Amino acid sequence: MRKTYAQTIPAEWQQYSQLFAALGDLERQRILLTFEPGETLNVTDLTRASSLSRPTVSHHLKLLCEAGVLEREKRGREVHFRLRADALIERLQTVIDYLGEHR
């Protein structure tokens, strides 16, 4: 057992706390599962697909972007979102690799 509680979080994991928090919410998981591979969706698309209000969807999208799970692109007056699958896989792989080394 490690003697100091603060040492139990690997440095490479500390940057992922926002990611884990974003992925821990069921509504945000539903939003992520709405995306088809390579698809871009806007707030209106995602609001229509959910039972949430537009401001609530926008809030969830903001958190997912801040966590690096989604990227946004402004097209005229609309903002479109795309799943950053490669970035998400890379971050999760870091955690998996660490766990594999410490079995």
N, C-alpha and C positions, 0 to 999 in steps of 0.2 A: 504494500500500500504506500502511496505517496504521502509524505509527511505534511505538505502544505496544500490546502484546499485550492488556493489560487493557481497552483501549477497543474491542476487537473485538466485545464482547457488548453489544448495545443494552440500555439500562436496562429497557425494557419486556419484554425477553426474560428478564432475570434471574429474575423471578418464575415463569417457566415451566420452569425446570430440573427441578422436581419433577414437572411434567406430562410432560415428555419422558421422564424416567426411568420413570414409571409406564407410559407407553404403549410403552416399549421392551421390555417383558417379554412373551414369547409367551403365557404363561398368563394374564396380565392382559388381553391382547388377546382371547383366547378367551372370558374372562368377559364382556368388553364386547360381543362379538359374539353372546352368548347372549340379550341383551335384545331383545325386540320393541319397536317404538315405543310409548312411554307405559307400558310394562309395569313392574311392581314384582316383584322376586324376593327371597326370603330366602336365608340361608346354606344351608339344607337343599335348596332348589330348585337352587342353583348347585352344590352338592356332588354331587347326583344326576346333574347334566348333565356332570360332569367326572370325571376319573380322580384327582383330588386329594383329600386328606383334608380334613375339616372345618376343622381349625386352619389348614391352608395356605390354603384358600379365604378364611377370615376374615382372615388376614394380607393377602392380596391386596386384599380389599375395603377394608381399613383404608387401605392405600396409595392406592387409587383415590379414596377419599373425601378423604384429605388433599390429593391433587392437584387436587381439584375436579371430577373426572370423574363421580363418583357422589354422590348425596345419600342420606342414610339417614333413615328415619322409624320410630320405635318404635310398634308396634301391640300393645298388651298385653305379652306376654312376648317377642314376636318383633320383629326389626328387619328392615325391608324396604328394599331398595335400588332406586334409579331412576337411569337414565342422565341426566346433565345435558347433553344434546346441544347445547342453545343456548349454554351456557357454554363447552363445548368448541369449538364452531364459532367463537365470538367470539374465543377465545384463539388458535386456529390462524389465523384471519383476520388478526389483528395481525401475525403472523409473515409471512403471505403478502403483506400490504400493504407491510411493510418490504422484503421481497425484491423486490417489484415496483418500488419506488422506487429500488432500488440495482442494477438490472440493468446 
